[in-house]
Amino acid sequence: MRCTHELPYQIGGRWTAHVLRGLEGGRRRFGELRGSMPGVTAKVLAETLRAMERDGTVSREVFAENPPRVEYELTAQGRRLLGLLDLCCDWARENVVVT
């Protein structure tokens, strides 16, 4: 049930669904997220995460370490989007014909 790229439309930007899936298992660092998303640039992932943080779907925590450590996780609102993403994926599997 890991559909992200088969959706006929987008939830947020192009990479938003990928970030949702990347964070559904819990907190992750930027590098871990980027490693799970081949094709995304660091700049685009950072922009996507900032937009999702502004929207309230992702939280960001900075740890006062040297070098600084930053972790991201889904908020309650972001977790609710996972259910919607699952419904969209189910619909796409049933209705979108791949040629």
ZALUMFI-415236 format. One record per residue: residue number from 1; residue in one letter; z, x, y of N, C-alpha, C, O in turn. Coordinates in nm, 2 decimals, decimal comma. Each point is the difference from the previous one (the first is absolute). Example, Ala and Ser with C-alpha at 12.3 -4.5 7.8 and 13.67 -1.06 7.14 Angstrom:
BEGIN
<node num="1" residu="A" n_pz="0,78" n_px="1,32" n_py="-0,57" ca_pz="0,00" ca_px="-0,09" ca_py="0,12" c_pz="0,00" c_px="0,09" c_py="0,12" o_pz="0,07" o_px="0,10" o_py="0,00"/>
<node num="2" residu="S" n_pz="-0,14" n_px="-0,14" n_py="0,11" ca_pz="0,00" ca_px="0,09" ca_py="0,11" c_pz="0,08" c_px="-0,08" c_py="0,11" o_pz="0,01" o_px="0,05" o_py="0,11"/>
END
This chain:
BEGIN
<node num="1" residu="M" n_pz="0,00" n_px="0,08" n_py="-0,12" ca_pz="0,00" ca_px="-0,08" ca_py="0,12" c_pz="0,00" c_px="0,09" c_py="0,13" o_pz="0,06" o_px="-0,04" o_py="0,09"/>
<node num="2" residu="R" n_pz="-0,13" n_px="0,15" n_py="-0,10" ca_pz="0,00" ca_px="0,10" ca_py="0,11" c_pz="-0,12" c_px="-0,02" c_py="0,09" o_pz="-0,05" o_px="0,11" o_py="0,06"/>
<node num="3" residu="C" n_pz="0,00" n_px="-0,22" n_py="-0,04" ca_pz="-0,12" ca_px="-0,02" ca_py="0,08" c_pz="0,02" c_px="0,04" c_py="0,15" o_pz="0,11" o_px="-0,04" o_py="0,05"/>
<node num="4" residu="T" n_pz="-0,19" n_px="0,11" n_py="0,00" ca_pz="0,00" ca_px="0,02" ca_py="0,15" c_pz="-0,14" c_px="0,00" c_py="0,05" o_pz="-0,03" o_px="-0,06" o_py="0,11"/>
<node num="5" residu="H" n_pz="-0,06" n_px="0,13" n_py="-0,17" ca_pz="-0,14" ca_px="0,02" ca_py="0,05" c_pz="-0,09" c_px="-0,12" c_py="-0,03" o_pz="-0,11" o_px="0,00" o_py="0,06"/>
<node num="6" residu="E" n_pz="0,15" n_px="-0,09" n_py="-0,15" ca_pz="-0,09" ca_px="-0,11" ca_py="-0,04" c_pz="0,01" c_px="-0,12" c_py="0,10" o_pz="-0,07" o_px="-0,10" o_py="-0,02"/>
<node num="7" residu="L" n_pz="0,16" n_px="0,11" n_py="0,11" ca_pz="0,02" ca_px="-0,12" ca_py="0,09" c_pz="-0,12" c_px="-0,03" c_py="0,08" o_pz="-0,06" o_px="0,09" o_py="0,06"/>
<node num="8" residu="P" n_pz="0,02" n_px="-0,22" n_py="-0,04" ca_pz="-0,11" ca_px="-0,03" ca_py="0,08" c_pz="0,03" c_px="0,00" c_py="0,15" o_pz="-0,09" o_px="-0,01" o_py="0,08"/>
<node num="9" residu="Y" n_pz="0,22" n_px="0,03" n_py="-0,05" ca_pz="0,04" ca_px="0,01" ca_py="0,14" c_pz="0,12" c_px="0,09" c_py="0,01" o_pz="0,05" o_px="0,04" o_py="-0,11"/>
<node num="10" residu="Q" n_pz="0,00" n_px="-0,01" n_py="0,23" ca_pz="0,11" ca_px="0,09" ca_py="0,01" c_pz="0,13" c_px="-0,06" c_py="0,05" o_pz="-0,01" o_px="-0,10" o_py="0,08"/>
<node num="11" residu="I" n_pz="0,12" n_px="0,15" n_py="-0,13" ca_pz="0,13" ca_px="-0,03" ca_py="0,06" c_pz="0,03" c_px="0,12" c_py="0,09" o_pz="0,02" o_px="0,11" o_py="-0,05"/>
<node num="12" residu="G" n_pz="-0,03" n_px="-0,13" n_py="0,18" ca_pz="0,02" ca_px="0,11" ca_py="0,10" c_pz="-0,13" c_px="0,08" c_py="0,00" o_pz="-0,11" o_px="-0,05" o_py="-0,01"/>
<node num="13" residu="G" n_pz="0,13" n_px="0,18" n_py="0,02" ca_pz="-0,11" ca_px="0,10" ca_py="0,01" c_pz="-0,05" c_px="0,03" c_py="-0,14" o_pz="0,05" o_px="-0,05" o_py="-0,10"/>
<node num="14" residu="R" n_pz="-0,15" n_px="0,14" n_py="0,09" ca_pz="-0,06" ca_px="0,04" ca_py="-0,12" c_pz="0,10" c_px="0,05" c_py="-0,10" o_pz="-0,01" o_px="-0,02" o_py="-0,12"/>
<node num="15" residu="W" n_pz="0,11" n_px="0,10" n_py="0,16" ca_pz="0,09" ca_px="0,07" ca_py="-0,09" c_pz="0,14" c_px="-0,08" c_py="-0,01" o_pz="0,08" o_px="0,05" o_py="-0,08"/>
<node num="16" residu="T" n_pz="-0,07" n_px="-0,16" n_py="0,14" ca_pz="0,13" ca_px="-0,07" ca_py="0,00" c_pz="0,04" c_px="-0,04" c_py="-0,15" o_pz="0,12" o_px="0,02" o_py="-0,04"/>
<node num="17" residu="A" n_pz="-0,21" n_px="-0,08" n_py="-0,03" ca_pz="0,03" ca_px="-0,04" ca_py="-0,14" c_pz="0,03" c_px="0,12" c_py="-0,08" o_pz="0,09" o_px="-0,01" o_py="-0,09"/>
<node num="18" residu="H" n_pz="-0,15" n_px="0,12" n_py="0,11" ca_pz="0,03" ca_px="0,13" ca_py="-0,08" c_pz="0,14" c_px="0,04" c_py="0,03" o_pz="0,07" o_px="0,05" o_py="-0,09"/>
<node num="19" residu="V" n_pz="-0,03" n_px="-0,05" n_py="0,22" ca_pz="0,14" ca_px="0,04" ca_py="0,04" c_pz="0,10" c_px="-0,10" c_py="-0,07" o_pz="0,10" o_px="0,05" o_py="-0,05"/>
<node num="20" residu="L" n_pz="-0,13" n_px="-0,18" n_py="0,06" ca_pz="0,09" ca_px="-0,09" ca_py="-0,07" c_pz="0,02" c_px="0,03" c_py="-0,14" o_pz="0,11" o_px="0,00" o_py="-0,05"/>
<node num="21" residu="R" n_pz="-0,22" n_px="0,03" n_py="-0,02" ca_pz="0,01" ca_px="0,03" ca_py="-0,15" c_pz="0,07" c_px="0,14" c_py="-0,01" o_pz="0,07" o_px="0,02" o_py="-0,10"/>
<node num="22" residu="G" n_pz="-0,10" n_px="0,07" n_py="0,19" ca_pz="0,07" ca_px="0,13" ca_py="-0,01" c_pz="0,15" c_px="0,00" c_py="0,01" o_pz="0,07" o_px="0,08" o_py="-0,05"/>
<node num="23" residu="L" n_pz="-0,03" n_px="-0,18" n_py="0,13" ca_pz="0,15" ca_px="-0,01" ca_py="0,03" c_pz="0,07" c_px="-0,11" c_py="-0,09" o_pz="0,12" o_px="-0,01" o_py="0,02"/>
<node num="24" residu="E" n_pz="-0,19" n_px="-0,06" n_py="-0,10" ca_pz="0,06" ca_px="-0,10" ca_py="-0,07" c_pz="0,11" c_px="0,05" c_py="-0,10" o_pz="0,09" o_px="-0,08" o_py="-0,04"/>
<node num="25" residu="G" n_pz="-0,10" n_px="0,20" n_py="0,00" ca_pz="0,10" ca_px="0,06" ca_py="-0,09" c_pz="0,12" c_px="0,06" c_py="0,07" o_pz="0,09" o_px="0,05" o_py="-0,07"/>
<node num="26" residu="G" n_pz="-0,09" n_px="-0,05" n_py="0,20" ca_pz="0,11" ca_px="0,05" ca_py="0,07" c_pz="-0,04" c_px="0,10" c_py="0,11" o_pz="-0,12" o_px="0,02" o_py="0,03"/>
<node num="27" residu="R" n_pz="0,22" n_px="0,05" n_py="0,02" ca_pz="-0,02" ca_px="0,10" ca_py="0,11" c_pz="-0,09" c_px="0,11" c_py="-0,04" o_pz="0,00" o_px="0,05" o_py="-0,11"/>
<node num="28" residu="R" n_pz="-0,09" n_px="-0,01" n_py="0,20" ca_pz="-0,08" ca_px="0,12" ca_py="-0,02" c_pz="-0,03" c_px="0,08" c_py="0,12" o_pz="0,01" o_px="-0,06" o_py="0,12"/>
<node num="29" residu="R" n_pz="-0,03" n_px="0,18" n_py="-0,13" ca_pz="-0,03" ca_px="0,09" ca_py="0,11" c_pz="-0,15" c_px="-0,01" c_py="0,03" o_pz="-0,08" o_px="-0,05" o_py="-0,09"/>
<node num="30" residu="F" n_pz="0,04" n_px="0,09" n_py="0,21" ca_pz="-0,14" ca_px="0,00" ca_py="0,04" c_pz="-0,09" c_px="0,06" c_py="-0,10" o_pz="-0,10" o_px="-0,05" o_py="-0,04"/>
<node num="31" residu="G" n_pz="0,13" n_px="0,17" n_py="0,00" ca_pz="-0,08" ca_px="0,08" ca_py="-0,09" c_pz="-0,02" c_px="-0,07" c_py="-0,14" o_pz="-0,11" o_px="0,00" o_py="-0,06"/>
<node num="32" residu="E" n_pz="0,22" n_px="-0,07" n_py="0,02" ca_pz="-0,01" ca_px="-0,07" ca_py="-0,13" c_pz="-0,10" c_px="-0,12" c_py="0,02" o_pz="-0,08" o_px="-0,03" o_py="-0,09"/>
<node num="33" residu="L" n_pz="0,09" n_px="-0,04" n_py="0,20" ca_pz="-0,09" ca_px="-0,11" ca_py="0,02" c_pz="-0,14" c_px="0,04" c_py="0,01" o_pz="-0,09" o_px="-0,05" o_py="-0,06"/>
<node num="34" residu="R" n_pz="0,07" n_px="0,16" n_py="0,14" ca_pz="-0,14" ca_px="0,05" ca_py="0,02" c_pz="-0,06" c_px="0,04" c_py="-0,14" o_pz="-0,12" o_px="-0,02" o_py="-0,02"/>
<node num="35" residu="G" n_pz="0,20" n_px="0,09" n_py="-0,06" ca_pz="-0,05" ca_px="0,04" ca_py="-0,13" c_pz="-0,04" c_px="-0,11" c_py="-0,09" o_pz="-0,08" o_px="0,02" o_py="-0,09"/>
<node num="36" residu="S" n_pz="0,14" n_px="-0,14" n_py="0,11" ca_pz="-0,04" ca_px="-0,11" ca_py="-0,08" c_pz="-0,12" c_px="-0,08" c_py="0,05" o_pz="-0,04" o_px="-0,10" o_py="-0,06"/>
<node num="37" residu="M" n_pz="-0,01" n_px="0,14" n_py="0,17" ca_pz="-0,11" ca_px="-0,07" ca_py="0,07" c_pz="-0,12" c_px="0,10" c_py="0,02" o_pz="-0,02" o_px="0,04" o_py="0,12"/>
<node num="38" residu="P" n_pz="-0,06" n_px="-0,01" n_py="-0,22" ca_pz="-0,11" ca_px="0,09" ca_py="0,03" c_pz="-0,10" c_px="-0,07" c_py="0,10" o_pz="-0,02" o_px="-0,12" o_py="0,00"/>
<node num="39" residu="G" n_pz="-0,02" n_px="0,21" n_py="0,09" ca_pz="-0,10" ca_px="-0,05" ca_py="0,10" c_pz="0,06" c_px="-0,03" c_py="0,14" o_pz="-0,07" o_px="-0,01" o_py="0,09"/>
<node num="40" residu="V" n_pz="0,21" n_px="-0,01" n_py="-0,08" ca_pz="0,06" ca_px="-0,02" ca_py="0,13" c_pz="0,03" c_px="0,13" c_py="0,06" o_pz="0,04" o_px="0,10" o_py="-0,06"/>
<node num="41" residu="T" n_pz="-0,07" n_px="-0,09" n_py="0,19" ca_pz="0,04" ca_px="0,12" ca_py="0,07" c_pz="0,14" c_px="-0,01" c_py="0,05" o_pz="0,06" o_px="-0,11" o_py="0,01"/>
<node num="42" residu="A" n_pz="0,00" n_px="0,22" n_py="0,03" ca_pz="0,14" ca_px="0,00" ca_py="0,05" c_pz="0,01" c_px="-0,08" c_py="0,12" o_pz="0,10" o_px="-0,07" o_py="0,02"/>
<node num="43" residu="K" n_pz="-0,20" n_px="0,08" n_py="0,07" ca_pz="0,00" ca_px="-0,07" ca_py="0,13" c_pz="0,00" c_px="-0,15" c_py="-0,02" o_pz="0,07" o_px="-0,07" o_py="0,06"/>
<node num="44" residu="V" n_pz="-0,16" n_px="0,03" n_py="-0,15" ca_pz="-0,02" ca_px="-0,15" ca_py="-0,03" c_pz="0,13" c_px="-0,05" c_py="-0,07" o_pz="0,04" o_px="-0,11" o_py="0,04"/>
<node num="45" residu="L" n_pz="0,02" n_px="0,18" n_py="-0,13" ca_pz="0,12" ca_px="-0,04" ca_py="-0,06" c_pz="0,11" c_px="-0,01" c_py="0,10" o_pz="0,08" o_px="-0,10" o_py="-0,01"/>
<node num="46" residu="A" n_pz="-0,07" n_px="0,20" n_py="0,09" ca_pz="0,11" ca_px="-0,01" ca_py="0,11" c_pz="-0,02" c_px="-0,12" c_py="0,09" o_pz="0,10" o_px="-0,07" o_py="0,03"/>
<node num="47" residu="E" n_pz="-0,22" n_px="0,04" n_py="0,01" ca_pz="-0,03" ca_px="-0,11" ca_py="0,08" c_pz="0,03" c_px="-0,13" c_py="-0,07" o_pz="0,06" o_px="-0,09" o_py="0,06"/>
<node num="48" residu="T" n_pz="-0,09" n_px="0,08" n_py="-0,19" ca_pz="0,03" ca_px="-0,12" ca_py="-0,08" c_pz="0,15" c_px="-0,02" c_py="-0,01" o_pz="0,05" o_px="-0,11" o_py="0,02"/>
<node num="49" residu="L" n_pz="0,02" n_px="0,22" n_py="-0,05" ca_pz="0,15" ca_px="-0,01" ca_py="-0,01" c_pz="0,06" c_px="-0,04" c_py="0,13" o_pz="0,09" o_px="-0,09" o_py="0,00"/>
<node num="50" residu="R" n_pz="-0,14" n_px="0,14" n_py="0,11" ca_pz="0,06" ca_px="-0,04" ca_py="0,14" c_pz="-0,03" c_px="-0,14" c_py="0,02" o_pz="0,09" o_px="-0,07" o_py="0,05"/>
<node num="51" residu="A" n_pz="-0,21" n_px="0,02" n_py="-0,08" ca_pz="-0,03" ca_px="-0,14" ca_py="0,03" c_pz="0,09" c_px="-0,09" c_py="-0,09" o_pz="0,05" o_px="-0,11" o_py="0,05"/>
<node num="52" residu="M" n_pz="-0,03" n_px="0,15" n_py="-0,18" ca_pz="0,08" ca_px="-0,08" ca_py="-0,09" c_pz="0,14" c_px="0,00" c_py="0,05" o_pz="0,08" o_px="-0,10" o_py="-0,02"/>
<node num="53" residu="E" n_pz="-0,03" n_px="0,21" n_py="0,07" ca_pz="0,14" ca_px="0,01" ca_py="0,06" c_pz="0,01" c_px="-0,10" c_py="0,12" o_pz="0,10" o_px="-0,07" o_py="0,01"/>
<node num="54" residu="R" n_pz="-0,20" n_px="0,08" n_py="0,08" ca_pz="0,00" ca_px="-0,10" ca_py="0,11" c_pz="0,00" c_px="-0,14" c_py="-0,04" o_pz="0,07" o_px="-0,08" o_py="0,06"/>
<node num="55" residu="D" n_pz="-0,14" n_px="0,05" n_py="-0,17" ca_pz="-0,01" ca_px="-0,14" ca_py="-0,05" c_pz="0,13" c_px="-0,04" c_py="-0,08" o_pz="0,01" o_px="-0,12" o_py="-0,02"/>
<node num="56" residu="G" n_pz="0,07" n_px="0,21" n_py="-0,01" ca_pz="0,12" ca_px="-0,03" ca_py="-0,07" c_pz="-0,01" c_px="0,00" c_py="-0,15" o_pz="0,09" o_px="-0,05" o_py="-0,07"/>
<node num="57" residu="T" n_pz="-0,20" n_px="0,10" n_py="0,01" ca_pz="-0,02" ca_px="0,00" ca_py="-0,14" c_pz="0,05" c_px="0,13" c_py="-0,07" o_pz="0,02" o_px="0,01" o_py="-0,12"/>
<node num="58" residu="V" n_pz="-0,01" n_px="0,10" n_py="0,20" ca_pz="0,05" ca_px="0,13" ca_py="-0,05" c_pz="0,11" c_px="0,05" c_py="0,09" o_pz="-0,01" o_px="-0,01" o_py="0,12"/>
<node num="59" residu="S" n_pz="0,11" n_px="0,07" n_py="-0,18" ca_pz="0,10" ca_px="0,07" ca_py="0,08" c_pz="-0,02" c_px="0,15" c_py="-0,03" o_pz="-0,04" o_px="0,05" o_py="-0,10"/>
<node num="60" residu="R" n_pz="0,08" n_px="0,03" n_py="0,20" ca_pz="-0,01" ca_px="0,15" ca_py="0,00" c_pz="0,13" c_px="0,05" c_py="0,03" o_pz="0,07" o_px="-0,03" o_py="0,10"/>
<node num="61" residu="E" n_pz="-0,03" n_px="0,13" n_py="-0,18" ca_pz="0,13" ca_px="0,07" ca_py="0,02" c_pz="-0,02" c_px="0,15" c_py="0,01" o_pz="-0,06" o_px="0,06" o_py="-0,09"/>
<node num="62" residu="V" n_pz="0,11" n_px="0,00" n_py="0,20" ca_pz="-0,01" ca_px="0,14" ca_py="0,02" c_pz="0,13" c_px="0,06" c_py="-0,03" o_pz="0,10" o_px="-0,04" o_py="0,05"/>
<node num="63" residu="F" n_pz="-0,10" n_px="0,15" n_py="-0,14" ca_pz="0,12" ca_px="0,07" ca_py="-0,03" c_pz="0,01" c_px="0,13" c_py="0,07" o_pz="-0,10" o_px="0,07" o_py="0,01"/>
<node num="64" residu="A" n_pz="0,22" n_px="-0,04" n_py="0,05" ca_pz="0,01" ca_px="0,12" ca_py="0,08" c_pz="0,02" c_px="0,12" c_py="-0,09" o_pz="0,11" o_px="0,05" o_py="-0,02"/>
<node num="65" residu="E" n_pz="-0,22" n_px="0,00" n_py="-0,03" ca_pz="-0,01" ca_px="0,11" ca_py="-0,08" c_pz="-0,10" c_px="0,10" c_py="0,06" o_pz="-0,08" o_px="-0,04" o_py="0,09"/>
<node num="66" residu="N" n_pz="0,08" n_px="0,16" n_py="-0,14" ca_pz="-0,10" ca_px="0,10" ca_py="0,04" c_pz="-0,08" c_px="0,04" c_py="-0,12" o_pz="0,06" o_px="0,08" o_py="-0,08"/>
<node num="67" residu="P" n_pz="-0,18" n_px="-0,11" n_py="0,06" ca_pz="-0,09" ca_px="-0,09" ca_py="0,09" c_pz="0,04" c_px="-0,14" c_py="-0,01" o_pz="0,06" o_px="-0,04" o_py="-0,10"/>
<node num="68" residu="P" n_pz="-0,09" n_px="-0,04" n_py="0,20" ca_pz="0,04" ca_px="-0,14" ca_py="0,00" c_pz="-0,06" c_px="-0,08" c_py="-0,12" o_pz="-0,12" o_px="0,03" o_py="-0,03"/>
<node num="69" residu="R" n_pz="0,19" n_px="-0,12" n_py="-0,02" ca_pz="-0,04" ca_px="-0,08" ca_py="-0,11" c_pz="-0,01" c_px="-0,14" c_py="0,05" o_pz="0,09" o_px="-0,05" o_py="0,06"/>
<node num="70" residu="V" n_pz="-0,21" n_px="-0,02" n_py="-0,09" ca_pz="-0,02" ca_px="-0,14" ca_py="0,04" c_pz="-0,03" c_px="-0,08" c_py="-0,13" o_pz="-0,09" o_px="0,05" o_py="-0,08"/>
<node num="71" residu="E" n_pz="0,15" n_px="-0,16" n_py="0,07" ca_pz="-0,03" ca_px="-0,09" ca_py="-0,12" c_pz="-0,03" c_px="-0,14" c_py="0,06" o_pz="0,05" o_px="-0,04" o_py="0,10"/>
<node num="72" residu="Y" n_pz="-0,14" n_px="-0,02" n_py="-0,18" ca_pz="-0,04" ca_px="-0,14" ca_py="0,03" c_pz="0,03" c_px="-0,09" c_py="-0,11" o_pz="0,01" o_px="0,04" o_py="-0,12"/>
<node num="73" residu="E" n_pz="0,02" n_px="-0,17" n_py="0,16" ca_pz="0,02" ca_px="-0,10" ca_py="-0,11" c_pz="-0,03" c_px="-0,13" c_py="0,06" o_pz="-0,01" o_px="-0,02" o_py="0,12"/>
<node num="74" residu="L" n_pz="-0,02" n_px="-0,08" n_py="-0,21" ca_pz="-0,03" ca_px="-0,13" ca_py="0,04" c_pz="0,12" c_px="-0,07" c_py="0,05" o_pz="0,11" o_px="0,01" o_py="-0,06"/>
<node num="75" residu="T" n_pz="-0,12" n_px="-0,09" n_py="0,16" ca_pz="0,10" ca_px="-0,09" ca_py="0,05" c_pz="0,00" c_px="-0,13" c_py="-0,08" o_pz="-0,09" o_px="-0,01" o_py="-0,09"/>
<node num="76" residu="A" n_pz="0,18" n_px="-0,08" n_py="0,11" ca_pz="-0,01" ca_px="-0,13" ca_py="-0,07" c_pz="-0,13" c_px="-0,07" c_py="0,03" o_pz="-0,06" o_px="-0,06" o_py="-0,09"/>
<node num="77" residu="Q" n_pz="0,02" n_px="0,07" n_py="0,21" ca_pz="-0,13" ca_px="-0,06" ca_py="0,04" c_pz="-0,12" c_px="0,06" c_py="-0,08" o_pz="-0,09" o_px="-0,07" o_py="-0,05"/>
<node num="78" residu="G" n_pz="0,10" n_px="0,20" n_py="0,04" ca_pz="-0,11" ca_px="0,08" ca_py="-0,08" c_pz="0,01" c_px="-0,04" c_py="-0,15" o_pz="-0,11" o_px="-0,02" o_py="-0,06"/>
<node num="79" residu="R" n_pz="0,23" n_px="0,00" n_py="0,01" ca_pz="0,01" ca_px="-0,04" ca_py="-0,14" c_pz="-0,06" c_px="-0,14" c_py="-0,03" o_pz="-0,06" o_px="-0,03" o_py="-0,10"/>
<node num="80" residu="R" n_pz="0,08" n_px="-0,06" n_py="0,20" ca_pz="-0,06" ca_px="-0,13" ca_py="-0,01" c_pz="-0,16" c_px="0,01" c_py="0,00" o_pz="-0,06" o_px="-0,09" o_py="-0,06"/>
<node num="81" residu="L" n_pz="0,01" n_px="0,18" n_py="0,13" ca_pz="-0,15" ca_px="0,02" ca_py="0,00" c_pz="-0,05" c_px="0,04" c_py="-0,14" o_pz="-0,11" o_px="-0,03" o_py="-0,03"/>
<node num="82" residu="L" n_pz="0,19" n_px="0,10" n_py="-0,05" ca_pz="-0,04" ca_px="0,03" ca_py="-0,13" c_pz="-0,04" c_px="-0,12" c_py="-0,08" o_pz="-0,10" o_px="0,00" o_py="-0,08"/>
<node num="83" residu="G" n_pz="0,18" n_px="-0,11" n_py="0,09" ca_pz="-0,04" ca_px="-0,12" ca_py="-0,07" c_pz="-0,13" c_px="-0,06" c_py="0,04" o_pz="-0,08" o_px="-0,05" o_py="-0,08"/>
<node num="84" residu="L" n_pz="0,06" n_px="0,06" n_py="0,21" ca_pz="-0,13" ca_px="-0,05" ca_py="0,06" c_pz="-0,11" c_px="0,09" c_py="-0,05" o_pz="-0,11" o_px="-0,05" o_py="-0,04"/>
<node num="85" residu="L" n_pz="0,13" n_px="0,18" n_py="0,03" ca_pz="-0,10" ca_px="0,09" ca_py="-0,05" c_pz="-0,03" c_px="-0,03" c_py="-0,14" o_pz="-0,12" o_px="0,01" o_py="-0,04"/>
<node num="86" residu="D" n_pz="0,22" n_px="-0,04" n_py="-0,04" ca_pz="-0,02" ca_px="-0,03" ca_py="-0,14" c_pz="-0,09" c_px="-0,13" c_py="-0,02" o_pz="-0,09" o_px="0,00" o_py="-0,08"/>
<node num="87" residu="L" n_pz="0,12" n_px="-0,10" n_py="0,17" ca_pz="-0,08" ca_px="-0,12" ca_py="-0,01" c_pz="-0,14" c_px="0,03" c_py="0,04" o_pz="-0,10" o_px="-0,06" o_py="-0,06"/>
<node num="88" residu="C" n_pz="0,07" n_px="0,14" n_py="0,16" ca_pz="-0,13" ca_px="0,03" ca_py="0,04" c_pz="-0,08" c_px="0,08" c_py="-0,11" o_pz="-0,11" o_px="-0,03" o_py="-0,02"/>
<node num="89" residu="C" n_pz="0,18" n_px="0,12" n_py="-0,04" ca_pz="-0,06" ca_px="0,07" ca_py="-0,11" c_pz="-0,04" c_px="-0,09" c_py="-0,12" o_pz="-0,10" o_px="0,01" o_py="-0,06"/>
<node num="90" residu="D" n_pz="0,19" n_px="-0,10" n_py="0,03" ca_pz="-0,02" ca_px="-0,10" ca_py="-0,11" c_pz="-0,13" c_px="-0,08" c_py="0,04" o_pz="-0,09" o_px="-0,02" o_py="-0,09"/>
<node num="91" residu="W" n_pz="0,09" n_px="-0,03" n_py="0,21" ca_pz="-0,12" ca_px="-0,08" ca_py="0,05" c_pz="-0,12" c_px="0,08" c_py="-0,01" o_pz="-0,11" o_px="-0,05" o_py="-0,05"/>
<node num="92" residu="A" n_pz="0,11" n_px="0,18" n_py="0,09" ca_pz="-0,12" ca_px="0,08" ca_py="0,00" c_pz="-0,05" c_px="0,03" c_py="-0,14" o_pz="-0,12" o_px="-0,01" o_py="-0,03"/>
<node num="93" residu="R" n_pz="0,21" n_px="0,03" n_py="-0,07" ca_pz="-0,03" ca_px="0,02" ca_py="-0,14" c_pz="-0,07" c_px="-0,12" c_py="-0,05" o_pz="-0,10" o_px="0,01" o_py="-0,08"/>
<node num="94" residu="E" n_pz="0,14" n_px="-0,13" n_py="0,12" ca_pz="-0,06" ca_px="-0,13" ca_py="-0,05" c_pz="-0,12" c_px="-0,04" c_py="0,07" o_pz="-0,09" o_px="-0,07" o_py="-0,06"/>
<node num="95" residu="N" n_pz="0,07" n_px="0,11" n_py="0,18" ca_pz="-0,11" ca_px="-0,05" ca_py="0,08" c_pz="-0,11" c_px="0,09" c_py="0,05" o_pz="-0,11" o_px="-0,04" o_py="0,04"/>
<node num="96" residu="V" n_pz="0,14" n_px="0,17" n_py="-0,04" ca_pz="-0,10" ca_px="0,10" ca_py="0,06" c_pz="-0,07" c_px="0,06" c_py="-0,12" o_pz="0,05" o_px="0,06" o_py="-0,09"/>
<node num="97" residu="V" n_pz="-0,18" n_px="-0,08" n_py="0,10" ca_pz="-0,09" ca_px="0,06" ca_py="-0,10" c_pz="-0,04" c_px="0,14" c_py="0,04" o_pz="-0,06" o_px="0,02" o_py="0,10"/>
<node num="98" residu="V" n_pz="0,09" n_px="0,07" n_py="-0,19" ca_pz="-0,04" ca_px="0,14" ca_py="0,03" c_pz="-0,14" c_px="0,03" c_py="-0,07" o_pz="-0,02" o_px="-0,02" o_py="-0,12"/>
<node num="99" residu="T" n_pz="-0,07" n_px="0,07" n_py="0,21" ca_pz="-0,13" ca_px="0,03" ca_py="-0,06" c_pz="-0,03" c_px="0,14" c_py="-0,01" o_pz="-0,11" o_px="0,05" o_py="-0,04"/>
END
